[in-house]
Amino acid sequence: MAGYHIGDARGLKEIFILNGWGAPQIIISSPPYWSLKNYGSSENQIGHGQPYDEFLEDTAKVFVDCYDISRDNATLWIIVDTCMDRGEIKTIPFDITNKMKEKGGKKRWILKDIIVWNRPKGVVSGLKRFKNSFEYILMFSKGEKYVFNADNVRDTLSIKKWWVSYPERYNPSGKKLENVWEFMPPMRGWGPSHQKHLCPLPFGMMDLIIEIFTNVGDIVFDPFAGSGTVLAIADAKERKGVGIDINEGFEDVYKNSVSKAAKKFVEERDKETKLLEERKQQFAAINKKLRAMKLVGLMIEDFVKEVKPTENIVKFAKYKPNKKTLELIIYSDEKLEKYTMSENIVNLRRQSKIDISIRVESLHKLPLDNGEVYIYHTRKTNKFDVKTTKSAMHTQKGDSNSFFSDLFLNISSSESILNKDLSKLHDSKQKIELKEKAIDAFQQNDEATQK
C-alpha cells in the first residue's frame, strides 16, 4: 500500500519527499520500548540494545522532525510506558518530552494533556512492585489552534440517575470525555486482526483520537507504524494514513489482516454512533426542558414565599427554546408587592443558561380561549416526578402549587426519560478488543487442558 513505507523513521523528512506525502494533521505513535522488546528488524533499530541516552536522542529526533513536516495546527500523540532498570524506574515519557524541548529549541511541541491508558494487560512489572496496568498518552500541539471535535464523543450512557434532579449541572450534549481511558489491547496472533506485532494498539483508542482531532480527508501519520493500526483506522475513517517502519514483515500484517479488520470495526462503530447520536439529541432536548421546568417551579415557590398573595393567581410559563428564554406571567387582580429573585434563583438561572423574566397581568386578561396548555405542579416538577395533562387555562382555586406552560414534558421516573435500547449498543470503543479477550480466555483454557 502506498501509505506504508519500509524505512528508518530517523530519515522521515527524506521519506516524505520521496513519497510525495502531504503535511499530517496528526501524528500518533507508540515508539519502541527501550531495552524490553526486540522487534526483530535489524541491529540498528531504536530501543533494543541502545544506551538510554542514545534511545532518547533518536526518539526525540523523530518527533522533532515530525514538527517540521506537519501542519501548523497539528497535534502529536505519543503512547509510551515507564520501565524498570537496575531497580530504578526510568520515566521514559517525560525524559522524551524534555529531550524534545532540548532539541526543538524555539520550534517545539507543547505538552497539552496527559491521558492515563488503563490497560488490563501490561508488561512484566518486576519483583517487589505492583503490576503495571497503565501507560501514558502524551498529547502535544504546536499552539492553541488545533482540531478538537470533543462534542463528537460526549457520553450519555454512563450518566447517573440523579441527573434529572440537577439537569443544570450536565452539558446538554452529554458528559465530557475524561482523561483516564480503558482499552483492552489486541492479543498477539488472535482475534479478527491476527496481529503478530509485539505491542499492537487498540482499534477503539485510535478511532477515538482520530475522531476528535482530525476531519475527513486529513493525513494521519505514524513514524513507528508497526502492524499499521493507526494507518488502517485512518483509512477506514476516510482520512489518509501514512506510516514508516523499519521491519519489512509488519507491512504484510497491515495489508492482509489489520486493514480489513479496521474497516470492519469502523463500519460497526458507525452503526453504533448513529444510535448514540439519536440518544444524545434526545438527552439534549430533555435536559433543556428539565432546566426550564425546574427553574420555573422553584421561581414560583420563591415568588409565592416573598410576595405572599392572598387571592388566587394563575401562573403561565412561556418557553422559547431557540432563544433560551422563559417568561413567567402572573395573572392576578390583587395588587402584588414587587418581587426580587432570590440569590438561589439567580444562581440557578446562570447555571441553566436560561434568561427568565417575570411580569404581572390583570386576571381578566387570562387567555381562556388560547387552546390547550399543559398543567404542572411545582413540588413534583422540582423533583421531576411529573406527568403533565392538557388543560385550558383557568383559575386555580385553592391550588397554589399548579402552573401552566406551553412546554410539554412528561416524566414518570428517571428510568423512563430516555429510550434505552441498550441491546443495540455495545461498548463501542472496545467491541473488537473484547472479542479478542474472549479468544484469549479460550486459548488459556485450551493450554490448561493440554497440560
Phi, psi and omega in degrees: 000143188297334184276356182249121183241129175277118182178182183262124183298342178291349175245035189295331180297316179293323180295321178297318179294317181300318184271348182069028179288144176280181182284128180290146171277333182211145173240124178234125182201151170245104183295159180303143174297141175279124173068340187273327188238135172252111184277001171071020185272307181190172177288347184264012183289153176286136174105287187290125176080359181272147166299151186300315181298323179291322176299314179298318181299311182293316181295316180297322179300318180301313184285330173294320176296327176299327177300317185290329185262357185262169180291160183296333180252028182284160171236156180236133180237120180243121180255113190206151185245163168277173174208162179263132178223114179054044175081005182229139179285131172267119181275069186304315182304319186273335173291321176296317180301314180294322179293323176297320177298317181297316184279332184281333182065225181290328176270095184217153175291142179254124179289115186255332183201154175233119178253139175263121176267106177279103183243117184302329180251116180236182179284164180300134187269337182097168181288152177053043178210144177295154178299130180276107185240022175214158173230165176266143169240113182262128180248124181241157171220168176275338181193203183274343182261114175203160180297133181209083181272057187295328182293342179295336187237023176294151190252128172241007182272325187260016180289135182289155184301326186285005178299335183292335178275342181226057184297335181292344181273354183244135173297132180302339179275354181113180182286141177289145180297135180271171184259021168239117184247142176241116177223133175279122177292145178301147178276139181297124174078004184230166177085178187295337181262350177047051184280123178258009176287150184294323185225066181291148180268149180291137177303314185300321180295316179295320178300318182296310182297314182294324179297318185281320194251011175219168172239165178305134179094347180289156177268132180243126188238139174230110181288343175237071196293329180056231181280003169084024181301316181299314181296316185294316178294320178301312180298318181294336180262020176065031167255182177244112180270129175229146183200165181229139170209147185277343183265117183295332185291334184289334182297321179294322177299316179299312183292313193274337183225312188295316183297321180291316180295323179295320179298316179296319179300312183293325177298315178294320180298320180297321178298315181290326179299322179297318178295318179295323179294319176300317179295320179298319180295320178294316179299317181298315181297316182290320179302316181294321178293319178299318177301314182297312183291324177296317180298316180296312182301314181289327179292322177296316178299320179294319180297311181298320181295321183276314186279327179055062178294142182260343179252170179294138176233158177242131180248132179228122180259116181258120189253131176237088187298324182294328180263358182056044181233150175230139174238122178259117182254126178254118178263122183201145173266358180271146175280109187265149175293155177294136183255134174239128181300139175288166180298324179297318179291320177300316180292320179294320177299319180294315180296321183283344181058042177235130178270109182249137178233164182223140175215156182248133178236157177292145184298332181288348176273002180302121184282083184290342184250025184271014180089190185272142174232181182251140181254136182235164173239126189300317183294317178292322181297320181294334176263354179060043168243078191222135171239115183281153174230148178281144181199153170281153179296135179205165178289130185265082185294122175070008181240088184283349184269353185268151171209162180252156176205154174273002180266133179259127177211122185233106184232128174254332178197164180295333181288334186267002186291313184251150174285104185257070176274067187288348177296338179271350184247137175245182170287096192296338181279342190231014190306308182291321181297323179292325175299319181293327177296320178296321179295322179296319178298321177298317180298317181296320178296321181295318179295321180295322179295319181296325179291000000 
